[in-house]
Each structure stands twice: as structure tokens, then as C-alpha cells.
């Protein structure tokens, strides 16, 4: 094991924030410089949706896209957009 980080989330709405904190901690423990961490630090809530349900639907859509094609992925992508309106799905 190279490094370890642990965070607790108060609920599923706070999971991504806790994951973000754990990632920042791991980056430091693995030797990333403070200047690099600050330069490339994009909170997960800005890089992705704050909705855990939308992220899960998007991930399932991505998996379906590669396994079964566009038609199979579309319902998952639609659900992701419904769960996180105003976010762009790429």
C-alpha cells in the first residue's frame, strides 16, 4: 500500500465532497507538490455533477455504450440529465 485516506459523508448528498477531500489528502501523501495540487485542484462538484444518482446513471450509460451501443446507453444518459439539470453530459 502506498497511501490511504478516509473520509465520512453525512449522507449520500455529501459523498462527492468527502471523496474530493480524500483525493486531496491522497495527492499530498503520494508526494504531489502543494503548488501542483493548488494549480490542478478542481472540486469534484465542479468537474462532475453534485448528484450521486446522476453520476451513477451516467456511469451506467457509459458502460452500456461500450458493451451494447448507443441505444442501450440512451436511457441512462437521459436519467443522468433528469437528476442533474443544467449540467452538460459529455
C-alpha positions as a printed NumPy array, in Angstrom:
array([[  0.   ,   0.   ,   0.   ],
       [  1.321,   3.409,  -0.948],
       [ -1.114,   5.687,   0.868],
       [ -4.505,   5.722,   2.48 ],
       [ -7.218,   8.308,   3.105],
       [-10.576,   8.017,   4.777],
       [-13.475,  10.457,   4.925],
       [-17.019,  10.213,   6.223],
       [-20.065,  11.623,   4.493],
       [-23.141,  12.739,   6.423],
       [-25.381,  11.383,   3.667],
       [-25.38 ,  10.462,   0.022],
       [-25.547,  14.149,  -0.908],
       [-22.152,  14.64 ,   0.727],
       [-20.362,  11.626,  -0.781],
       [-18.712,  13.537,  -3.619],
       [-17.454,  16.236,  -1.253],
       [-15.969,  13.569,   1.028],
       [-14.399,  11.844,  -1.974],
       [-12.899,  15.162,  -3.036],
       [-11.349,  15.623,   0.411],
       [ -9.927,  12.106,   0.345],
       [ -8.443,  12.682,  -3.116],
       [ -6.712,  15.89 ,  -1.995],
       [ -5.305,  14.082,   1.029],
       [ -4.037,  11.194,  -1.103],
       [ -2.391,  13.527,  -3.59 ],
       [ -0.361,  15.057,  -0.777],
       [  0.531,  11.702,   0.748],
       [  1.702,  10.447,  -2.641],
       [  4.092,  13.375,  -2.966],
       [  2.345,  15.886,  -5.189],
       [  3.701,  19.339,  -4.527],
       [  1.457,  21.94 ,  -2.908],
       [  1.766,  24.24 ,  -5.927],
       [  0.715,  21.457,  -8.299],
       [ -2.173,  20.427,  -6.068],
       [ -3.402,  24.019,  -5.921],
       [ -2.947,  24.579,  -9.649],
       [ -4.87 ,  21.46 , -10.675],
       [ -7.361,  21.323,  -7.811],
       [-10.84 ,  21.287,  -9.308],
       [-13.512,  20.332,  -6.803],
       [-15.414,  17.252,  -7.93 ],
       [-18.646,  19.217,  -7.691],
       [-17.288,  21.474, -10.476],
       [-15.856,  18.638, -12.548],
       [-18.952,  16.47 , -12.368],
       [-22.484,  16.562, -11.062],
       [-23.145,  17.013,  -7.342],
       [-25.899,  14.386,  -7.692],
       [-24.737,  10.889,  -6.816],
       [-27.76 ,   9.433,  -8.657],
       [-26.867,  11.372, -11.817],
       [-23.241,  10.242, -11.624],
       [-24.319,   6.627, -11.2  ],
       [-26.724,   6.85 , -14.172],
       [-24.016,   8.471, -16.314],
       [-21.512,   5.757, -15.357],
       [-24.021,   3.025, -16.206],
       [-24.717,   4.74 , -19.513],
       [-21.027,   4.849, -20.325],
       [-20.719,   1.154, -19.506],
       [-23.785,   0.313, -21.635],
       [-22.444,   2.409, -24.508],
       [-19.288,   0.336, -24.802],
       [-20.98 ,  -3.001, -24.109],
       [-24.185,  -2.665, -26.147],
       [-24.12 ,   0.593, -28.111],
       [-25.915,   3.93 , -28.278],
       [-29.474,   2.654, -27.937],
       [-28.734,   0.811, -24.698],
       [-26.93 ,   3.818, -23.209],
       [-29.562,   6.446, -24.005],
       [-31.97 ,   5.716, -21.087],
       [-29.114,   6.013, -18.599],
       [-27.921,   9.307, -20.07 ],
       [-31.479,  10.671, -20.007],
       [-31.776,   9.712, -16.34 ],
       [-28.455,  11.434, -15.6  ],
       [-29.698,  14.657, -17.182],
       [-33.001,  14.463, -15.301],
       [-31.18 ,  14.02 , -11.982],
       [-28.795,  16.871, -12.635],
       [-30.483,  19.541, -14.762],
       [-28.265,  22.309, -16.051],
       [-25.189,  20.075, -16.256],
       [-23.715,  19.112, -19.579],
       [-23.281,  15.39 , -20.174],
       [-20.338,  14.583, -22.445]])
